[in-house]
């Protein structure tokens, strides 16, 4: 299920990350997802509200929809960990990060992985059918 989720998010290119700010939901687009050692990793800046929100409440939900109107809802717990290898991979996958950060060692650039992840796949073609659900 991890590989299917990774492939789906990468093919969609843009996916939406939901957090909470007190009792207010907040959603924003993301585009970086990396598989490393059996976990899905994401990146952000520690100067952003999303970072503060995830530190206050690490529960997260991610959603993406393909052009074929299939979608995934991915939920879990954001675990921030300074992982130099993941940061290097991020800059290899998305060279445009160099326009935002001063390289993988930039102390503003943070990476996190999803713990207790659950992916739920469904789509318009099979709406009403039991969704495909998996944990990783």
Secondary structure by P-SEA (a helix, b strand, c coil): caaaaaaaaaaacbbbbbbbcccbbbbbbbcbbbbcccbbbbbbbcccaaaaaaaacccbbbbbbccccbbbbbbbbbbbbbcaaaaaaaaaacccccccccccccccbbbbbbcbbbbbbccccccccccccccc
